[in-house]
Amino acid sequence: MRPPARVALVCAVFSCLEVGAAAAQGYRLRLDTRFQTVAFRGVTLDSIAEGDVVVGPGGGPVTADGFAVTCTPASDFCQFYRPGPRLSSDPLVTSAELTVWGLGVTGLSVHGNARWGTDLSGDDLWPGTRPALQLQQAYAQYAITALTGRLGRQHVTGRLGWTGIDGGALTLRWPGAGLDLTGYGGWGLARALDVPINSPSLNPLDNYQLSKRHVTAGAVLGWRSRAADLRAEYRREVDPLVDQFISERAALTGVLRPFERVSLTGGAEYDLAQGWLGTSDLTLRYDAARVSADATVRRYRPYFELWTIWGAFSPVPYTAIDGSLSVAPMKRLRLRASGERYWFDNSGAETALASFEDRGWRASFSATVQPDPSLTLDGTYRKEFGPGAALQSWDARATWLPTPDLTLSVFGSTLSRPLEFRFYEAQVDAVGLDAGFHVSDRLQLAVSGAKYFEDRRRLDAAAFDWNQFRLQARVTWLFGSDADQIRLPPAIRGATRQVVR
């Protein structure tokens, strides 16, 4: 039976799209350059002979001109900090993301992502500018319906967190059964940084740094259906020099959708190397257009690799119960509230002469108002109280779109943070302006400026301000061959117009 003319036309269009997609060759290059200038006050370490120390108004040791000092029995001198000179830093960071496809083999593509950063002031005051060049990702990928393979520098993410490897990964899929299996392995990268763990840029680790690169390997098994998603993960890291584990962990994650708009999400981690249960959580969520709410029970335990010294401090886990509610009583108004109560396990430390907080709470309230489609107002209030510190803050932002391509924002905030175990409390106020301009689909510009007023409230002469000004600029440029933007041939476009008539 011959299909109707419109059906034949649709089939012809999709056939052209399939042929064009198979034969297309192209690339995408995204360049993002950000510049920032920051001015702030530094500090200068000074010392004084122990015999010249006097007793201050609060009863502690101070210098003759009123600076609180720290004295140790092993030294005849006491140390303190004076206000230092005005410091400035001018970090410049450029990132490039490249994708190339259509290399003659269906499903084959090449991906790369690199970052270059430097401090134009020449003083190297800004963190993260060493090493200057970081290759974040560089891999070849072969992807079809049944499998995906990657070879090169890549990132692996999941319940066990982010990690980088120089190696390979292979994912096998059985769509009919909803199953997928992924295995990966290679030379590992440092935690939260795309450099080898023995890189000179990590030299502050000194004697605790590994002398050779470690090996990372793992596997992930997933199952998906309309009502549930389940994933099991396993990851190990090994120091090949001594053939000992750096870490070995496993995790389970699940999402259940028993009813429409209702989901139950949970997960747990187990540290096989340490022999204890890691972070675990369970969240019940309801999500609708006007109302969304969730409640979570979480037990958090810090994780450290075995080669680091931090595990020797026996980090104490804590348990938390939190919830949030978001309501839109009117079309242009959204109200949100959240709260959490947490408490730490018994550390086992003896503190006979002092008592300390081992629990705390935090809460926040925010609102978003849109009196006009081009104007949005946001405000948030936060308050926290816990071991060692408390916090209270306000922040507000107004965003205006005078044209679809221009965005202007003005913001302000204030934060007060009293500290329990320190000699001062800080008050920080900020005000600033953001502007973004969408020049075209390939070019975007943005600029931001902010002034920070920080007051260190102390009882001695070191109660100087830490005010600073920050100016930022950003340029995002997209280059490409347009091969992935398939256009219909003129004959098909004409036929389509005739059908529409």
C-alpha positions in Angstrom: 0.0 0.0 0.0 1.4 3.4 -1.0 1.7 5.8 2.0 0.0 9.2 1.8 1.9 12.1 0.4 2.5 13.8 3.8 3.8 10.5 5.3 6.1 10.0 2.4 7.4 13.6 2.8 8.1 13.1 6.5 9.9 9.8 5.8 12.0 11.6 3.1 12.9 14.4 5.6 14.1 11.9 8.3 16.1 9.9 5.7 17.9 13.1 4.8 18.6 13.9 8.4 20.0 10.4 9.0 22.3 10.6 5.9 23.4 14.1 6.8 24.1 13.2 10.4 26.2 10.2 9.4 28.2 12.2 6.9 28.6 15.4 8.9 32.0 16.4 10.0 32.6 19.3 12.3 33.9 20.7 15.6 32.9 22.9 18.5 35.5 25.1 20.3 34.4 27.1 23.4 36.8 29.6 24.8 36.1 31.2 28.2 38.4 33.9 29.5 38.0 35.5 32.9 40.0 38.3 34.5 39.8 39.6 38.0 41.5 42.3 40.0 41.5 42.1 43.8 42.9 44.5 46.4 43.1 43.5 50.0 45.1 44.1 53.2 47.9 41.8 54.1 49.5 40.9 57.4 53.1 41.0 58.6 54.5 38.5 61.1 56.4 40.2 63.9 58.0 39.2 67.2 58.9 40.7 70.6 61.2 39.6 73.4 59.2 37.8 76.1 60.6 40.2 78.7 58.9 43.1 76.9 55.4 41.7 77.0 52.9 43.4 79.2 49.5 42.4 80.5 46.6 43.7 78.4 43.1 45.0 79.4 41.7 41.5 79.0 44.4 39.9 81.1 46.4 38.3 78.3 49.9 39.1 77.0 50.2 42.1 74.6 52.9 44.3 73.2 53.5 47.8 74.5 51.4 49.2 71.6 48.5 46.8 72.3 48.9 43.8 70.0 48.0 40.4 71.4 50.9 38.0 71.3 51.5 34.2 71.4 54.3 33.0 73.6 55.7 29.4 73.8 57.9 27.9 76.5 60.4 26.8 73.9 61.2 30.3 72.8 62.3 33.6 74.3 60.2 35.5 71.8 56.5 36.0 71.4 54.9 36.3 67.9 52.1 38.5 66.7 50.7 40.0 63.4 50.7 43.6 62.4 48.7 45.1 59.6 50.6 44.5 56.4 50.8 46.5 53.1 48.0 46.7 50.6 48.2 43.7 48.3 46.7 43.3 44.8 46.3 40.3 42.6 45.2 40.1 39.0 44.3 36.5 38.1 43.6 35.7 34.4 42.1 32.3 33.6 41.3 30.9 30.1 39.6 27.6 29.5 39.1 25.8 26.2 36.7 23.0 25.5 37.0 21.2 22.1 34.8 18.5 20.5 35.5 17.0 17.1 33.3 14.5 15.4 32.6 13.0 11.9 36.1 11.3 11.8 35.1 8.6 9.3 33.8 6.1 11.9 30.2 6.4 13.0 30.2 7.2 16.7 33.8 8.3 17.0 34.6 11.7 18.5 37.4 13.5 20.3 37.0 15.7 23.4 39.4 18.0 25.2 39.2 20.5 28.0 42.2 22.6 29.2 42.7 25.5 31.6 45.5 28.1 31.7 45.8 30.5 34.6 48.3 33.1 35.8 48.5 36.1 38.2 49.3 39.2 36.1 50.5 41.0 39.2 53.6 38.7 39.3 53.3 38.1 43.0 51.5 34.7 42.8 49.1 35.7 45.5 46.0 34.0 43.9 45.5 30.3 44.6 45.0 27.8 41.8 47.5 29.4 39.3 50.0 26.6 39.7 50.5 24.7 37.5 49.6 27.4 35.0 48.4 24.8 32.4 46.1 22.0 33.4 44.8 19.4 31.0 41.5 18.5 32.5 40.2 16.1 29.9 41.5 14.7 26.6 40.0 11.5 25.4 38.7 9.7 22.3 35.2 8.3 22.5 33.4 5.6 20.5 29.6 5.6 21.3 26.9 3.5 19.8 23.6 2.2 21.3 25.1 -0.9 22.9 28.4 0.5 24.2 30.5 3.6 24.9 34.3 3.5 25.1 36.7 6.2 26.2 40.5 6.3 26.1 42.6 9.2 27.6 42.3 11.7 30.4 38.7 11.6 31.7 36.6 12.2 34.8 34.5 9.5 36.6 31.6 10.7 38.8 29.1 9.0 41.0 28.2 8.3 44.6 31.9 7.9 45.5 32.6 11.3 44.3 34.6 12.8 41.4 38.0 11.3 40.3 40.2 11.7 37.3 42.2 9.0 35.5 44.6 8.7 32.6 43.3 5.4 31.2 40.2 3.8 29.7 36.5 3.3 30.4 34.0 1.0 28.8 30.2 1.0 29.3 28.0 -1.8 28.0 24.2 -1.3 27.8 21.2 -3.7 27.5 18.4 -1.2 26.8 15.7 -3.9 26.9 16.6 -4.9 30.4 17.5 -1.4 31.6 21.0 -2.5 32.6 24.4 -0.9 32.1 27.8 -1.9 33.3 30.8 0.4 33.4 34.4 -0.5 34.1 37.3 1.9 34.2 41.0 2.0 35.2 44.3 3.9 34.7 46.7 6.1 36.4 44.9 8.3 39.0 44.9 12.0 39.4 45.1 14.0 42.6 41.9 14.6 44.5 40.0 17.6 43.2 42.9 18.6 40.9 43.8 17.4 37.4 47.4 16.7 38.1 49.3 13.5 39.1 49.5 13.0 42.8 53.3 13.3 42.7 53.2 16.6 40.8 55.5 19.4 42.1 52.5 21.7 42.4 51.4 19.6 45.4 54.8 19.9 47.1 53.4 21.5 50.3 52.5 17.9 51.2 56.2 17.4 51.8 57.1 13.9 53.2 53.5 12.8 53.0 53.3 13.0 49.3 53.4 9.8 47.2 56.6 9.5 45.1 54.9 7.7 42.2 51.5 7.9 40.6 48.8 5.7 42.0 46.5 3.3 40.1 42.7 3.8 40.1 40.1 1.2 39.0 36.4 0.7 39.5 33.1 -0.6 38.2 29.5 0.6 38.2 26.4 -1.5 37.7 23.1 0.3 37.0 19.5 -0.7 36.5 16.7 1.7 35.4 13.0 1.4 35.0 10.0 3.7 35.1 9.5 3.1 38.9 13.1 2.8 40.1 16.8 3.5 39.5 19.5 1.5 41.3 23.3 1.8 41.1 26.2 -0.1 42.7 29.7 1.2 42.7 33.1 -0.1 43.6 36.4 1.8 43.5 40.0 1.1 44.6 43.2 3.1 44.5 46.6 1.5 44.9 50.1 2.8 45.5 52.2 0.6 43.1 55.4 1.4 45.0 54.4 -0.6 48.0 51.4 -2.5 46.5 49.1 -1.2 49.2 45.6 0.4 49.1 45.2 4.1 49.1 41.5 3.6 49.4 38.9 0.9 48.7 35.2 1.8 48.9 31.8 0.6 47.7 28.4 2.4 47.4 24.7 1.8 46.7 22.3 4.4 45.4 18.6 4.1 44.7 15.7 6.2 43.5 12.1 5.0 43.9 9.1 6.7 42.3 6.0 5.0 43.9 3.6 7.8 42.9 3.5 10.7 40.5 5.5 13.7 41.9 6.8 11.6 44.8 10.3 10.1 45.0 12.4 8.4 47.6 16.2 8.7 47.1 18.8 7.1 49.2 22.4 5.9 49.3 25.1 4.5 51.4 28.9 4.2 51.3 31.2 1.6 52.9 34.9 2.2 53.4 36.4 -1.3 53.0 39.9 0.0 53.8 38.9 1.5 57.2 36.1 -1.0 57.9 33.3 1.4 58.6 30.1 2.8 57.1 30.7 6.1 55.3 28.2 8.8 54.4 24.6 7.6 54.0 21.3 9.5 53.5 17.6 9.0 52.7 15.4 11.7 51.1 11.6 11.8 50.6 10.6 14.5 48.0 7.3 15.8 46.7 7.5 18.0 43.6 4.7 20.0 42.0 4.3 23.2 40.1 3.2 25.3 43.1 4.6 23.3 46.0 7.7 21.2 46.5 9.0 19.7 49.8 11.6 17.3 51.0 12.8 15.7 54.2 16.2 14.1 54.6 18.0 12.0 57.2 21.8 12.0 56.7 24.8 10.6 58.4 28.0 12.2 57.3 31.5 10.8 57.8 34.6 12.6 56.4 36.6 10.5 54.0 40.4 10.6 53.6 42.8 8.4 51.7 45.0 6.1 53.8 48.2 7.9 52.7 47.2 11.2 54.1 47.9 12.3 57.7 44.3 13.5 58.2 42.9 10.1 59.0 45.1 10.0 62.1 42.9 12.7 63.7 40.0 10.3 63.8 37.3 12.5 62.2 34.0 12.3 64.0 30.8 11.7 62.0 27.6 13.6 62.6 23.9 12.8 62.0 21.5 15.4 60.6 17.7 15.8 60.0 16.7 18.5 57.5 13.8 19.6 55.4 12.8 22.3 52.9 9.6 23.7 51.6 9.0 25.8 48.5 5.6 27.4 47.8 4.3 29.7 45.0 1.2 31.3 46.5 1.0 33.6 43.4 2.2 33.3 39.9 5.1 35.7 40.4 6.0 34.9 44.0 8.0 32.0 45.3 8.7 31.5 49.0 11.3 29.0 50.4 12.3 27.8 53.8 14.8 25.2 55.0 16.1 23.9 58.3 18.5 21.4 59.7 19.4 19.9 63.1 22.7 18.0 63.5 24.7 16.4 66.2 28.2 14.8 66.4 29.1 11.4 67.8 31.0 11.3 71.0 34.6 11.9 70.2 36.0 10.2 73.3 38.2 13.1 74.1 38.7 14.1 77.8 37.9 17.8 78.5 37.5 17.8 82.2 38.0 21.6 82.6 35.8 22.7 79.7 32.6 21.8 78.0 31.9 22.3 74.3 29.0 22.2 71.9 28.5 19.0 70.0 25.4 19.9 68.1 23.9 22.7 66.1 21.2 23.9 63.7 20.8 26.0 60.6 17.8 27.7 58.9 17.2 29.9 55.9 14.2 31.8 54.5 14.2 33.2 51.0 11.7 34.8 48.5 11.7 35.5 44.8 9.4 38.2 43.4 8.9 39.1 39.8 6.7 42.2 39.6 7.4 42.5 35.9 8.7 39.9 33.4 11.9 41.9 33.0 12.5 42.4 36.8 13.3 39.8 39.4 13.9 40.4 43.1 15.6 37.8 45.4 16.2 37.9 49.1 17.6 35.4 51.6 18.1 35.3 55.4 20.3 32.6 57.0 21.0 31.8 60.6 23.3 29.1 62.1 24.5 28.0 65.4 26.9 25.2 66.0 30.2 24.0 67.5 32.8 26.7 67.3 30.9 29.4 65.5 27.5 31.0 64.7 26.4 32.8 61.6 23.7 35.4 60.6 23.4 36.8 57.1 21.2 38.8 54.7 21.6 39.0 51.0 19.5 40.6 48.3 19.7 40.8 44.5 17.7 42.7 41.8 18.0 41.6 38.2 16.7 43.6 35.3 16.5 42.7 31.6 16.1 46.0 29.7 16.5 44.0 26.5 16.5 40.2 25.9 20.3 40.4 25.3 21.3 42.6 28.3 21.1 41.6 32.0 21.9 44.0 34.8 22.0 43.0 38.5 22.7 44.8 41.7 23.3 42.9 44.9 24.2 43.5 48.6 24.8 41.3 51.6 25.9 41.4 55.2 27.3 38.6 57.4 28.1 38.4 61.0 30.2 35.4 62.3 31.1 35.2 66.0 33.7 32.5 66.8 33.9 30.5 70.0 37.6 29.6 70.0 39.0 32.8 68.4 39.9 36.2 69.8 37.6 38.1 67.5 34.4 38.0 65.5 34.0 39.3 61.9 31.4 41.4 60.2 31.4 41.5 56.4 29.3 43.7 54.2 29.3 43.7 50.4 27.7 45.6 47.6 28.2 45.1 43.8 26.9 45.2 40.3 26.8 42.5 37.5 26.2 43.0 33.8 26.0 40.5 31.0 25.5 41.1 27.3 24.5 38.4 24.8 26.2 39.7 21.7 25.3 36.7 19.6 24.9 33.0 19.8 28.7 32.7 19.7 29.8 35.6 21.8 28.9 36.6 25.4 30.4 39.3 27.6 30.1 39.9 31.3 31.5 42.3 33.9 31.2 42.5 37.7 32.4 44.7 40.4 32.0 44.4 44.2 33.3 46.2 47.3 33.7 44.2 50.6 33.9 45.8 54.0 35.3 43.4 56.6 35.6 44.5 60.2 37.6 42.2 62.6 36.2 43.0 66.0 39.0 42.4 68.5 39.9 43.8 71.9 43.5 44.6 70.9 45.3 46.8 68.3 45.0 44.1 65.6 41.3 45.0 65.1 42.1 46.5 61.6 39.8 46.2 58.6 40.3 43.8 55.7 38.3 45.8 53.1 38.8 44.8 49.5 37.6 45.6 46.0 37.1 43.1 43.2 36.5 43.7 39.5 35.8 40.8 37.1 35.4 40.5 33.4 34.5 37.5 31.3 34.4 36.7 27.5 32.9 33.5 26.2 33.4 32.7 22.5 32.0 29.7 20.6 33.5 28.5 17.4 32.1 25.8 15.2 31.6 24.3 11.8 27.8 24.3 12.0 27.9 20.6 10.9 25.7 19.7 13.8 23.0 22.2 12.8 21.5 20.2 9.9 19.4 22.3 7.6 16.8 20.8 5.1 17.7 21.1 1.4 15.8 23.8 -0.5 13.6 21.3 -2.3 12.4 19.8 1.0 11.9 23.2 2.6 9.7 24.2 -0.4 7.7 21.0 -0.2 7.2 21.6 3.5 5.8 25.0 2.9 3.3 23.6 0.3 2.1 20.9 2.8 1.6 23.6 5.5 -0.6 25.6 3.1 
